[in-house]
Amino acid sequence: MKKVVAIFGSPRAGGNSDALLNYAIHGAMASGAEVEKIVIRDLQIAPCNSCGGCFEKGECVILDDMQQVYFRLVNTDGIIVASPIYFMGVSAQLKALIDRCQAFWARKYILHLPVREGARTANGFLIATAARSTSEELFTGAVKTIKAFFHVLDTKYAGDLLCCGLEERGAVSMKHDLLQKAFDAGKQLLTR
Ligand SMILES: Cc1cc2nc3c(=O)[nH]c(=O)nc-3n(C[C@H](O)[C@H](O)[C@H](O)COP(=O)(O)O)c2cc1C
């Protein structure tokens, strides 16, 4: 069975990115994939401290909940990331997880070791929500960060759903077009 990892990056439960991610999860499940949701705010993930420990073996030396996330990130066929826009970027919780993927960067570019088993690759999708009503430049930072994150994981940036004008917790619940797009994105993720 194909696997999809859904990474939930907002500290706000039941918010806009949560709702969209849940629709994408249902879409992925409808396509026959097994989906695992990673709720970052429930995990203890310290930020990278740039100790260089991962340069030795391509493994992070910080022993916290990130250790259980590493395996999931490279043993999956698809990754869906959902985050609110915070000060023009992704949430701090998500950024901490991404920065800890410096261990994969070290594997690839210093130790010249594979990041994934065999020739396995994955498809990745970004869902981002923001309050501002105009999207100009609003998602540029987050898209660049997620592209770099997917790149280090040998994961193709297969698309995104970038939603502006969503401020309050339940704002997206009335936006049936966006919820449908999220469902479709999840359903089509592994065929993109
Ligand atoms: C700390 C913080 C920073 C934010 N920065 C921005 C921003 O730069 N631009 C924007 O349009 N909205 C910003 N917002 C609003 C959120 O992106 C918006 O409410 C989003 O829909 C929240 O998603 P969530 O409900 O999934 O948590 C910010 C909110 C917070 C709490």
PDBQT file of the ligand as one rigid body, heavy atoms in Angstrom, charges set to zero:
ROOT
HETATM    1  C1  LIG A 201       2.288  34.815  14.690  1.00  0.00    +0.000 C 
HETATM    2  C2  LIG A 201       1.394  35.029  13.513  1.00  0.00    +0.000 A 
HETATM    3  C3  LIG A 201       1.926  35.595  12.366  1.00  0.00    +0.000 A 
HETATM    4  C4  LIG A 201       1.113  35.793  11.242  1.00  0.00    +0.000 A 
HETATM    5  N1  LIG A 201       1.664  36.350  10.129  1.00  0.00    +0.000 NA
HETATM    6  C5  LIG A 201       0.900  36.537   9.028  1.00  0.00    +0.000 A 
HETATM    7  C6  LIG A 201       1.441  37.134   7.846  1.00  0.00    +0.000 A 
HETATM    8  O1  LIG A 201       2.629  37.473   7.767  1.00  0.00    +0.000 OA
HETATM    9  N2  LIG A 201       0.602  37.326   6.785  1.00  0.00    +0.000 N 
HETATM   10  C7  LIG A 201      -0.724  36.953   6.816  1.00  0.00    +0.000 A 
HETATM   11  O2  LIG A 201      -1.423  37.161   5.831  1.00  0.00    +0.000 OA
HETATM   12  N3  LIG A 201      -1.266  36.343   7.919  1.00  0.00    +0.000 NA
HETATM   13  C8  LIG A 201      -0.482  36.137   9.030  1.00  0.00    +0.000 A 
HETATM   14  N4  LIG A 201      -1.021  35.536  10.153  1.00  0.00    +0.000 N 
HETATM   15  C9  LIG A 201      -2.404  35.007  10.101  1.00  0.00    +0.000 C 
HETATM   16  C10 LIG A 201      -2.461  33.507   9.821  1.00  0.00    +0.000 C 
HETATM   17  O3  LIG A 201      -1.594  33.136   8.772  1.00  0.00    +0.000 OA
HETATM   18  C11 LIG A 201      -3.881  33.078   9.425  1.00  0.00    +0.000 C 
HETATM   19  O4  LIG A 201      -4.781  33.393  10.454  1.00  0.00    +0.000 OA
HETATM   20  C12 LIG A 201      -3.962  31.603   9.082  1.00  0.00    +0.000 C 
HETATM   21  O5  LIG A 201      -5.178  31.301   8.426  1.00  0.00    +0.000 OA
HETATM   22  C13 LIG A 201      -3.852  30.743  10.334  1.00  0.00    +0.000 C 
HETATM   23  O6  LIG A 201      -3.886  29.392   9.964  1.00  0.00    +0.000 OA
HETATM   24  P1  LIG A 201      -4.378  28.278  11.026  1.00  0.00    +0.000 P 
HETATM   25  O7  LIG A 201      -5.822  28.586  11.342  1.00  0.00    +0.000 OA
HETATM   26  O8  LIG A 201      -4.192  26.994  10.327  1.00  0.00    +0.000 OA
HETATM   27  O9  LIG A 201      -3.488  28.379  12.231  1.00  0.00    +0.000 OA
HETATM   28  C14 LIG A 201      -0.246  35.378  11.275  1.00  0.00    +0.000 A 
HETATM   29  C15 LIG A 201      -0.776  34.808  12.456  1.00  0.00    +0.000 A 
HETATM   30  C16 LIG A 201       0.033  34.649  13.560  1.00  0.00    +0.000 A 
HETATM   31  C17 LIG A 201      -0.547  34.004  14.811  1.00  0.00    +0.000 C 
ENDROOT
TORSDOF 0
